[in-house]
Amino acid sequence: MEFLLYAGVELFQAYALANATVRAARIVDNVANGEAPRLGDVAGVALALTGADIDILPDHAINEAAHGVSNGTSELIEKAPEAVVQETAGAIVQKKADAYSARKGKNTFDVSPTVNVRFCDSDLKKKLGDPTRIPEESIRKCRSSEFLQVGDVIRAKKDLKWDCGTRINEGTFGELKERDESNKDDLWLVRWWDDTSAKKYAYSRHIKKCKPSEFFRVGDRVQAKHDMTTTQGVRISKGTFGKLKERRASDRKWLVDWVSVGNIHTKKKNIEKCTESEYIVVGDIVKATSRLKWKSGETVEKGTLGKLKQKMENGNWLVKWYDKKNKVGEKKATKKDFSKCKPSEYFAKDDIMALVHDLTFENGKIRVPKGTLCTYL
């Protein structure tokens, strides 16, 4: 009887741990995306500290528990910075997981769904393998400002000088071409946008990642800042969209492929860079704005994600819908049927992610700290 009772307690604790882990991860995800955490999740995590589980309590007990927790935690969530909330949630997950691991001799993620990632740190890749499987709820998508990667546009934070005599002035822009993984000081090869287009290495502490609005480069989507009439007599209305093709060295004008107008050289002061939300292109991730139904009878629910595959001649789009239930696949949709997703609303291959709490591997022998970066595979 004592054995059965112990086994029952162990089973209940494993279930409660998994549930608390999911709830805590949802809180972290809400905060990372600028959303208010659900009160039920806050209550569930708090109750998990005492071994209770909110999912098996009657409705009146849930309400009482949520009300009680809200008295002590709602102000914290409203006032505390993101790091504090993530630290609290992450600590709860790790504490419960470590306790479970110590009893069962398993890794901290044995009770959670896992995904493949590639850690950015070369030593971790060697120790843990490439790829590595970790809990899905243990990662969040990074904002662009939180990391550097090949292709990023950066600027020099101060005057830089190399032994060969090359000098780059503070504020000079450049593009990251490759990372020297053999150097632990985070060394990057930069093609500098100066008159010589020099390629020189620079430490990450000497450069700063630029916001998209701070620079122009080939491929950028732009719009006219005001009504213009070209020297050829072509009129371009304010707000007309275009795509940068190349910059002419002689006068530094940009060749812009204007919608419905074509290629015309334009001064930089006459154009402004579009934000990602202002345009849609093939490859964008979108979501259904309402429940969609086709003549074939197939449907996708509101909020279903999809990927733009092709723009049709009539202005409609071919969308590949990620609907696991109905498996709709590729279907035509009008522009009003979907809206462009924010980067925080989805995970995609090669996204840069960060751990929301510490993780342990090999029964606690290897601990990977919160904030460690990895690539989603």
C-alpha positions, -999 to 999 in steps of 0.1 A, spaced: 0 0 0 28 24 9 45 17 -24 13 24 -44 8 56 -24 43 67 -32 39 59 -68 7 79 -69 24 109 -54 53 107 -78 28 105 -108 9 135 -95 40 156 -89 53 148 -125 19 159 -139 19 191 -117 55 199 -128 47 196 -165 16 218 -160 35 244 -140 63 245 -166 38 252 -195 21 279 -174 53 296 -165 66 295 -201 33 311 -212 38 339 -188 74 345 -201 61 344 -237 33 369 -229 58 393 -213 84 390 -241 56 399 -266 44 429 -245 12 411 -235 -4 409 -200 0 374 -185 -33 354 -179 -43 355 -143 -50 317 -144 -14 310 -154 -1 332 -126 -23 314 -101 -14 280 -115 24 287 -111 19 301 -76 -1 271 -65 25 247 -80 50 260 -54 28 243 -28 23 211 -48 -13 220 -58 -26 220 -94 -51 245 -106 -65 223 -133 -79 197 -109 -95 222 -86 -133 230 -87 -143 263 -104 -150 281 -71 -115 272 -58 -98 284 -90 -116 317 -86 -106 321 -50 -70 311 -57 -68 335 -87 -82 363 -65 -58 356 -37 -28 354 -60 -38 386 -79 -36 405 -46 1 398 -43 12 394 -79 -9 417 -102 10 448 -91 43 430 -95 35 420 -131 23 455 -140 52 473 -124 82 449 -127 104 450 -157 104 420 -182 136 406 -167 121 403 -132 90 384 -144 112 361 -166 135 355 -137 106 346 -114 89 323 -138 122 307 -149 133 301 -113 101 283 -106 104 261 -136 140 253 -129 135 247 -92 106 222 -98 124 206 -127 157 201 -107 138 186 -78 121 161 -102 154 154 -120 171 146 -87 145 120 -78 142 104 -112 177 109 -125 165 126 -157 172 159 -175 151 190 -167 132 187 -200 121 151 -198 85 161 -191 82 188 -219 78 187 -257 112 194 -273 125 211 -305 159 212 -323 182 242 -319 218 250 -326 236 269 -299 255 299 -311 284 292 -287 309 269 -304 318 252 -271 282 243 -263 278 228 -298 307 205 -291 295 195 -257 258 191 -264 258 182 -301 246 199 -332 216 200 -333 205 199 -296 170 191 -284 156 214 -257 121 222 -243 100 243 -266 87 264 -238 122 272 -226 130 295 -255 116 328 -268 122 346 -301 147 374 -298 142 409 -309 165 421 -337 184 444 -313 194 415 -291 219 397 -314 243 401 -343 244 378 -373 258 377 -408 242 403 -430 234 428 -403 242 465 -409 263 480 -381 281 513 -373 314 520 -356 309 531 -320 342 549 -320 371 557 -343 389 524 -353 424 519 -365 443 488 -376 481 481 -377 481 483 -415 470 520 -413 434 516 -422 411 539 -403 373 539 -399 356 569 -384 330 567 -356 295 563 -371 307 546 -403 283 519 -415 293 484 -425 279 449 -431 288 418 -411 302 392 -435 314 364 -411 321 356 -375 354 343 -362 342 315 -340 377 306 -329 379 339 -310 361 341 -277 360 379 -278 333 379 -305 352 391 -335 334 399 -368 346 405 -403 330 438 -415 328 452 -450 329 489 -442 308 513 -463 336 539 -467 353 550 -499 376 520 -499 350 493 -490 376 479 -467 371 445 -451 384 445 -416 377 426 -384 361 444 -354 351 433 -319 314 433 -311 320 459 -283 332 483 -309 302 482 -332 264 487 -328 236 471 -347 216 496 -368 179 500 -368 163 493 -402 153 530 -404 190 542 -401 202 530 -435 193 522 -471 206 493 -491 197 474 -523 164 455 -519 149 479 -494 112 488 -498 107 526 -499 79 551 -505 79 586 -519 79 613 -491 60 638 -513 46 643 -548 74 644 -574 78 651 -610 109 637 -627 130 654 -653 113 631 -679 79 645 -668 69 614 -649 47 621 -618 52 601 -587 26 606 -560 33 608 -523 32 573 -507 40 554 -540 60 523 -532 92 512 -548 123 490 -544 159 501 -543 179 486 -572 213 503 -570 230 535 -560 248 556 -586 283 565 -575 285 597 -595 257 616 -577 247 590 -551 211 589 -564 192 557 -559 177 538 -588 142 529 -576 118 505 -593 85 524 -587 52 505 -587 34 513 -620 61 537 -630 93 517 -634 130 525 -628 138 561 -621 168 576 -603 157 595 -572 175 616 -545 177 600 -511 159 630 -495 128 622 -516 123 587 -503 118 570 -469 122 534 -459 90 514 -453 85 495 -421 78 458 -425 41 462 -416 36 486 -445 41 461 -473 37 424 -481 59 402 -503 63 365 -512 76 346 -481 58 368 -455 40 349 -427 4 360 -424 -27 350 -404 -63 346 -414 -84 376 -403 -116 356 -402 -128 320 -408 -122 313 -445 -141 289 -467 -136 278 -503 -160 264 -528 -145 230 -523 -158 231 -487 -123 234 -471 -119 259 -443 -93 275 -421 -101 292 -388 -95 328 -378 -59 332 -367 -45 303 -387 -10 311 -400 1 308 -436 30 318 -459 26 339 -490 37 318 -520 28 338 -551 10 370 -561 -16 365 -588 -22 388 -618 -56 399 -603 -39 411 -571 -49 380 -551 -24 358 -533 -16 321 -532 -12 312 -495 2 280 -480 -19 275 -449 -4 258 -418 -36 241 -408 -28 207 -392 -64 198 -386 -79 203 -421 -46 202 -441 -59 228 -466 -25 234 -482 -22 261 -508 -53 282 -515 -60 315 -531 -69 344 -509 -77 381 -512 -57 407 -493 -85 413 -469 -85 376 -459 -52 379 -440 -29 403 -422 9 403 -419 22 387 -387 46 404 -364 79 385 -360 70 377 -324 39 358 -335 56 328 -350 87 307 -350 105 301 -383 137 282 -393 169 301 -385 152 324 -360 175 335 -332 161 324 -298 171 329 -262 166 307 -232 141 320 -207 156 301 -178 186 279 -170 187 244 -185 207 214 -173 220 185 -193 235 151 -185 219 149 -151 230 184 -140 267 181 -151 262 209 -178 242 240 -170 233 264 -197 224 299 -183 192 319 -191 197 343 -221 220 319 -240 213 323 -277 205 296 -302 192 291 -337 157 275 -342 160 246 -366 
